[in-house]
Amino acid sequence: MNDTFLKACRGEATDYTPIWMMRQAGRYLPQYQAVRRSRTFLELCKSPELCVEVTLQPIDILDMDAAILFSDILIPMEAMGLALEFHEGKGPVFPQTVRSPNDVERLIVPDPEETMGFVMETIRLLRQELKVPLIGFAGAPFTCATYLIEGGSSKVFWETKKMMFTAPELFHALMEKITRCTTAYLLAQAQAGAQALQLFDSWAGILAPTDFETYVFGYVKRIIKELQPTGLPIIYFANNGATLIDYSAASGADVIGLDWRINIGDAIKRVGDKAVQGNLDPLALLLPEDQLRARIKRLLDDAREARGHIFNLGHGIHQFTPPEQARIAVDAVHELSRR
């Protein structure tokens, strides 16, 4: 087992800086496209053997130091009782939004094994195959709530903020249910064999810090606290979260995920005795090889004071990224960080 990733999460000495990439199992790989061609995205997410295949692809092809479970952050929201659809060019859609007390009341807090057993089966199968650690994950409550309230993606999040500011009790009731669902889901992943857990807060950066503290932070801290008895490293990633980094550091997470909008050295000074993960701009993978290697070397140099560093992108790898560019990045990180 290559446990370099887990050592970095714990702040232990490593022979080199480990690397994996958010969304590494996905659309940029022709091998993934071949699997995806004959089925819908949700069908793929619910097929453990195929999820194993696509989770393994970036490990076998690109030599990543960790695998992340192939799934979607909204799978638990469907299990709460809502129809979930994925539309080409539009992304996830919830035809029935959650905007009233009755809508929240109808949501269930599901048993993860009963309703999402396919995820746990994928984890169990992957543990039999993998030679690198497996990361389980979930969407953070606020990010998931935005999809339920808006009915899908949004640019201004009008309905979400309207609920926060004009019906805070309703908003908190929704966040409470999602938090309970998310906690149970991640605990089930840990029991099934996940070796680290990441909480994705993809839309946290739309909030002013004061609103993040008032409406969101308590739920993040609660989930992390309830996961700590598992003993697994916990990663919290707030996208577009440079303004929220002090909260991320205080969340209780072992590893702070960073997007590319902050210098990693500056972030390290602010997070204190925490490992960090990040934070190359995903589109920087398009740079010519010599420039990409130089960018990676600078990032590694800036991160040298970190308690632990996992090299990653500042968000998911873009679907049109040439896989050979990702391989250049992996090889460069392994070579340039060798100690």
C-alpha positions, -999 to 999 in steps of 0.1 A, spaced: 0 0 0 13 35 -10 2 54 21 20 87 13 -13 105 11 -24 94 45 10 103 60 7 138 46 -28 141 60 -15 133 94 15 157 91 41 129 90 73 129 70 69 116 34 94 108 7 76 131 -17 45 152 -19 14 130 -28 -9 141 -55 -45 134 -65 -69 156 -85 -105 165 -77 -128 149 -104 -99 128 -115 -123 99 -123 -143 115 -150 -150 131 -184 -115 142 -194 -104 105 -197 -113 86 -229 -115 55 -209 -143 70 -187 -161 82 -218 -161 47 -231 -178 34 -199 -202 63 -198 -213 61 -234 -241 35 -230 -257 46 -198 -268 77 -179 -247 94 -153 -271 82 -125 -270 47 -138 -233 47 -137 -233 61 -101 -255 32 -90 -235 4 -107 -207 -6 -82 -187 -26 -107 -186 3 -131 -179 28 -104 -149 6 -94 -137 6 -130 -138 44 -134 -124 51 -99 -93 29 -108 -87 45 -142 -67 76 -130 -47 54 -106 -37 30 -134 -33 56 -161 -19 86 -142 -3 71 -111 -22 92 -86 -14 87 -49 -50 84 -38 -83 74 -53 -116 92 -47 -148 73 -48 -167 78 -80 -201 92 -71 -219 126 -69 -226 149 -40 -263 149 -47 -269 111 -43 -279 116 -7 -304 143 -16 -322 119 -39 -322 94 -10 -339 120 11 -369 116 -12 -364 140 -41 -363 132 -78 -329 140 -92 -321 144 -129 -290 153 -148 -294 172 -181 -266 176 -206 -253 211 -206 -274 220 -176 -261 197 -148 -282 185 -119 -319 194 -117 -344 189 -89 -378 193 -105 -394 196 -71 -377 224 -51 -376 227 -13 -390 261 -4 -417 257 22 -422 241 56 -441 212 40 -413 206 16 -388 203 44 -412 181 65 -415 156 36 -377 151 35 -366 119 52 -332 112 69 -324 79 51 -306 49 63 -275 50 41 -271 12 37 -307 8 28 -310 37 3 -274 41 -9 -260 6 -5 -245 8 -39 -220 34 -26 -209 12 3 -206 -18 -21 -184 3 -44 -161 11 -14 -159 -25 -3 -150 -36 -38 -124 -9 -43 -106 -18 -10 -100 -52 -25 -84 -37 -56 -66 -5 -46 -29 -1 -37 -35 36 -27 -58 50 -1 -95 55 -9 -112 89 -2 -149 89 5 -168 122 3 -201 141 6 -214 175 -2 -215 199 27 -250 209 39 -250 244 25 -239 233 -10 -265 206 -11 -292 229 2 -286 254 -26 -294 227 -52 -326 218 -34 -338 254 -29 -328 266 -64 -337 234 -82 -303 232 -97 -272 253 -103 -274 291 -99 -254 323 -106 -269 346 -80 -286 321 -55 -316 343 -51 -339 317 -36 -313 304 -12 -304 338 2 -340 348 2 -348 319 25 -317 326 47 -326 362 52 -364 361 53 -372 326 66 -342 317 88 -361 291 108 -370 273 76 -335 274 63 -321 260 95 -347 232 95 -335 222 61 -298 224 71 -305 203 102 -320 175 81 -293 176 55 -266 176 83 -281 145 98 -282 127 64 -247 137 55 -232 126 89 -249 92 86 -238 88 50 -201 96 58 -201 73 88 -214 45 66 -186 52 41 -161 50 69 -175 17 81 -175 3 45 -137 10 43 -131 46 32 -97 57 45 -102 95 44 -133 117 41 -137 149 22 -165 174 27 -171 195 -4 -185 230 1 -186 240 -35 -208 271 -31 -196 283 3 -177 311 -14 -209 329 -23 -214 339 13 -201 368 32 -181 356 62 -207 368 87 -234 348 69 -212 318 67 -207 320 104 -244 326 111 -260 301 88 -235 274 78 -204 270 100 -221 253 129 -233 225 107 -198 220 92 -183 218 126 -209 194 138 -204 169 110 -166 170 114 -169 165 152 -192 135 147 -168 119 122 -137 123 144 -142 91 164 -136 72 131 -100 82 133 -99 89 96 -84 121 82 -111 147 74 -106 172 46 -128 203 43 -128 221 10 -146 255 7 -145 265 -29 -138 302 -36 -131 302 1 -101 325 6 -123 348 26 -134 319 48 -100 303 55 -101 312 92 -134 293 95 -120 264 76 -90 262 99 -114 263 129 -137 236 115 -120 207 132 -108 192 98 -74 177 97 -67 189 62 -78 223 47 -85 222 10 -75 254 -9 -87 268 -42 -63 286 -64 -74 321 -54 -49 323 -25 -12 319 -23 -6 285 -6 22 300 16 -1 327 29 -28 301 36 -4 279 55 5 308 78 -33 312 86 -43 276 91 -17 269 118 -11 233 127 -31 218 98 -22 199 66 -32 216 34 -44 203 1 -41 222 -32 -40 245 -50 -31 247 -87 -55 265 -110 -71 236 -130 -66 254 -163 -29 259 -156 -27 223 -167 -29 237 -202 5 254 -199 34 242 -220 54 216 -201 83 237 -190 59 264 -177 37 239 -160 67 223 -142 79 258 -132 44 266 -118 43 233 -99 79 239 -85 69 273 -72 38 259 -56 58 231 -39 83 257 -27 56 279 -13 41 249 6 73 238 22 64 251 56 31 232 57 26 206 84 16 183 56 9 190 19 -12 170 -6 -8 185 -41 -42 190 -58 -60 213 -81 -79 243 -67 -110 227 -81 -120 198 -103 -100 190 -134 -118 204 -165 -134 180 -188 -114 192 -219 -80 188 -202 -57 166 -223 -49 136 -200 -12 138 -210 -11 172 -193 -24 157 -161 3 130 -164 30 157 -168 17 173 -136 18 140 -116 53 132 -128 65 167 -120 51 167 -85 67 133 -78 100 143 -92 103 179 -79 92 171 -44 114 140 -39 132 143 -6 
